[in-house]
């Protein structure tokens, strides 16, 4: 690569060509080299002083005075050169070697020999720059001693105020630019380019001077380098150069006015370098999810925004903890702008209601089994928050995210069992209803008794104590095995104030889970003779309390009438009879049908509001129905049939028909209900279609039941 030399006046030295020889071709050197190169109107500029800071002296023959301009092609090839050799050939110039000012920096040394803590201020180069919101004060700092609170700066303004007292003055890493902050992780043993953004609280302030500020603990000596003080506006244009070269204007100001302390600032060309055997890899991202070991809290330490990972430890072996760092280093990593994302599996030995408590200064979040249960992601003084949760025994995943913004730092976690949990399923003894008493939400168990020995019951506590436990916010979960003696259609009635549910053999058949005054619900269900499991859940919210359960066994078979008996009158309504009304479906001959792709759930028929039965008493009503598929591998409720007294506005009988109760596909089958007729009352025979299957109604018949 060929080029030419310029003198300090900027004139080209005719005939003086240079040759840049490739010295070393390794990626580490190339990476460090390219970090010193920036784009200019002339080409690519390599700053020799910055190259020194990167530890690249051995790759260049600087001779104390030089700056290298490299063109685009040379930059792309990442040429490293130590020798500039005059050549007689005349290719197009690629490299320009100029002679700039000598590289230098301010070296700050001070010592506290009197005891007690103090701050030492050096005033450098008075300035009259007016600040605007979004301006950036940039400077380079190198800490030669590994001490927190050194390498800081402060701005004194013409109104006798200081930048350190204004909140929101932070650098690119979210660290406060107050001069007492710990910069050791960024600047100890290496150059750190710091950019402090001007907050709205400093808008319009005029700088009187800039202070170099270093904290001096008792019997401590410190050393730090400063360079390149520049103020830029928010679009990156240089607004003012406070100090880059030359001797500073400075005065020593001892915060404690202690004349025994010593200090000095000098201009030096002997610059420290950042060792670069391996370029510093970019910080990895903070993980979005922690790991969940069982022997510790696995803490991943990150910045406050959880965008950059700072460290993988320390972790926490104790299950519960109370870490109080006060104003010191959090986790031994940094004082402010820090947090952790942590996870752990905790084995809970006993089921029950547990109280979980977290505390934080500043923000915290707690997840249990991936459910966010506490969310206090705010800046605050140390405060605790508590949540009660029903936990089943076994292993559970816990996650805690925590951050500290500034000032004091503390985080804590603890838990304790406060009550037994309500069981999710009752037992089913054959000699009693086994009742477990719980709160209305069925989260906390209150008592294991009283139970109920009677198979059917009607318990009315009014506004008094329920079960002798308490008046309101109470319920029970109960189970019993009942031996039924007959095959047939049973009628089950459940009444409650407030809510209740009835299961038979695991199938929910009555569901009235709401606050209400006392009401009963009756259903008809075919059951075979033998043992069946019954479960009743009931709750009382407030006010009066009552619960009842009863059932009616199937009617005995109708005796065959003697030949001399007069046959009873049969009343018949075809599916499309005009006396029957329909919310959905359509006629096919004398039938009426509905299909899932054409109709929505509703009454396949209702009516006929018939009051012409010849005599009162018992009647059997028969629905003749067919289904397209009776056994597809599942059993769902496809129809409800019921008998309704429209005059008394009372439900007389109800049957839920399930798919498997049909014996075959596309084959008519009879389904029966019975009721007692009161003369003159209008009666409806209703069919509710659930939009689950193709159903066709052939006819409905009613006949007097002979006793």
HELIX and SHEET records of a PDB file:
HELIX    1   1 UNK A   27  UNK A   34  1                                   8    
HELIX    2   2 UNK A   48  UNK A   53  1                                   6    
HELIX    3   3 UNK A   57  UNK A   59  5                                   3    
HELIX    4   4 UNK A   72  UNK A   77  1                                   6    
HELIX    5   5 UNK A  163  UNK A  165  5                                   3    
HELIX    6   6 UNK A  184  UNK A  187  1                                   4    
HELIX    7   7 UNK A  200  UNK A  202  5                                   3    
HELIX    8   8 UNK A  659  UNK A  661  5                                   3    
SHEET    1   A 6 UNK A  12  UNK A  19  0                                        
SHEET    2   A 6 UNK A   2  UNK A   6 -1                                        
SHEET    3   A 6 UNK A  95  UNK A  98  1                                        
SHEET    4   A 6 UNK A  67  UNK A  70 -1                                        
SHEET    5   A 6 UNK A  44  UNK A  46 -1                                        
SHEET    6   A 6 UNK A  37  UNK A  39 -1                                        
SHEET    1   B 6 UNK A 170  UNK A 171  0                                        
SHEET    2   B 6 UNK A 191  UNK A 197 -1                                        
SHEET    3   B 6 UNK A 136  UNK A 143 -1                                        
SHEET    4   B 6 UNK A 221  UNK A 232 -1                                        
SHEET    5   B 6 UNK A 105  UNK A 111 -1                                        
SHEET    6   B 6 UNK A 262  UNK A 268 -1                                        
SHEET    1   C 4 UNK A 152  UNK A 157  0                                        
SHEET    2   C 4 UNK A 207  UNK A 216 -1                                        
SHEET    3   C 4 UNK A 118  UNK A 124 -1                                        
SHEET    4   C 4 UNK A 252  UNK A 254 -1                                        
SHEET    1   D 5 UNK A 170  UNK A 171  0                                        
SHEET    2   D 5 UNK A 191  UNK A 197 -1                                        
SHEET    3   D 5 UNK A 136  UNK A 143 -1                                        
SHEET    4   D 5 UNK A 221  UNK A 232 -1                                        
SHEET    5   D 5 UNK A 238  UNK A 243 -1                                        
SHEET    1   E 6 UNK A 309  UNK A 311  0                                        
SHEET    2   E 6 UNK A 298  UNK A 302 -1                                        
SHEET    3   E 6 UNK A 338  UNK A 348 -1                                        
SHEET    4   E 6 UNK A 394  UNK A 404 -1                                        
SHEET    5   E 6 UNK A 363  UNK A 368 -1                                        
SHEET    6   E 6 UNK A 371  UNK A 376 -1                                        
SHEET    1   F 4 UNK A 321  UNK A 326  0                                        
SHEET    2   F 4 UNK A 409  UNK A 419 -1                                        
SHEET    3   F 4 UNK A 352  UNK A 361 -1                                        
SHEET    4   F 4 UNK A 383  UNK A 391 -1                                        
SHEET    1   G 6 UNK A 445  UNK A 447  0                                        
SHEET    2   G 6 UNK A 434  UNK A 438 -1                                        
SHEET    3   G 6 UNK A 474  UNK A 484 -1                                        
SHEET    4   G 6 UNK A 530  UNK A 540 -1                                        
SHEET    5   G 6 UNK A 499  UNK A 504 -1                                        
SHEET    6   G 6 UNK A 507  UNK A 512 -1                                        
SHEET    1   H 4 UNK A 457  UNK A 462  0                                        
SHEET    2   H 4 UNK A 545  UNK A 552 -1                                        
SHEET    3   H 4 UNK A 488  UNK A 497 -1                                        
SHEET    4   H 4 UNK A 519  UNK A 527 -1                                        
SHEET    1   I 4 UNK A 570  UNK A 574  0                                        
SHEET    2   I 4 UNK A 695  UNK A 704 -1                                        
SHEET    3   I 4 UNK A 591  UNK A 594 -1                                        
SHEET    4   I 4 UNK A 586  UNK A 588 -1                                        
SHEET    1   J 4 UNK A 570  UNK A 574  0                                        
SHEET    2   J 4 UNK A 695  UNK A 704 -1                                        
SHEET    3   J 4 UNK A 617  UNK A 627 -1                                        
SHEET    4   J 4 UNK A 669  UNK A 677 -1                                        
SHEET    1   K 3 UNK A 602  UNK A 605  0                                        
SHEET    2   K 3 UNK A 683  UNK A 689 -1                                        
SHEET    3   K 3 UNK A 608  UNK A 610 -1                                        
SHEET    1   L 4 UNK A 602  UNK A 605  0                                        
SHEET    2   L 4 UNK A 683  UNK A 689 -1                                        
SHEET    3   L 4 UNK A 637  UNK A 645 -1                                        
SHEET    4   L 4 UNK A 650  UNK A 658 -1                                        
END                                                                             
